[in-house]
Amino acid sequence: MKTTFQEILDTKLTLGSFPVSSKIFSLGREAEIIANLCQQKIDEDGEFAKIMCSNIVDWMGDLSKQAQAILDLQMKKDEEVSK
């Protein structure tokens, strides 16, 4: 995730936006962690792990990108509202 949790804390979020933003952030981070674990297995275990984990790496990468896009929208909306 390109956004850090500290950036979420430092942003002036509207009422109710912090729980949504922090949950989206957590979802994206979990997806990145799962993708990284699978990539490590692919690197360590070779061909068998590639079959098992390559799709998971792609899915989690996509999920992380979607979470980041939603978080960007949420934070942009909150910036506009707080102006």
ABEGO torsion letter per residue (X at the ends): XABBAAAAAABBBBBGAAAAAAAAAAAAAAAAAAAAAAAAAAAAAEAAAAAAAAAAAAAAAAAAAAAAAAAAAAAAAAAAAAX
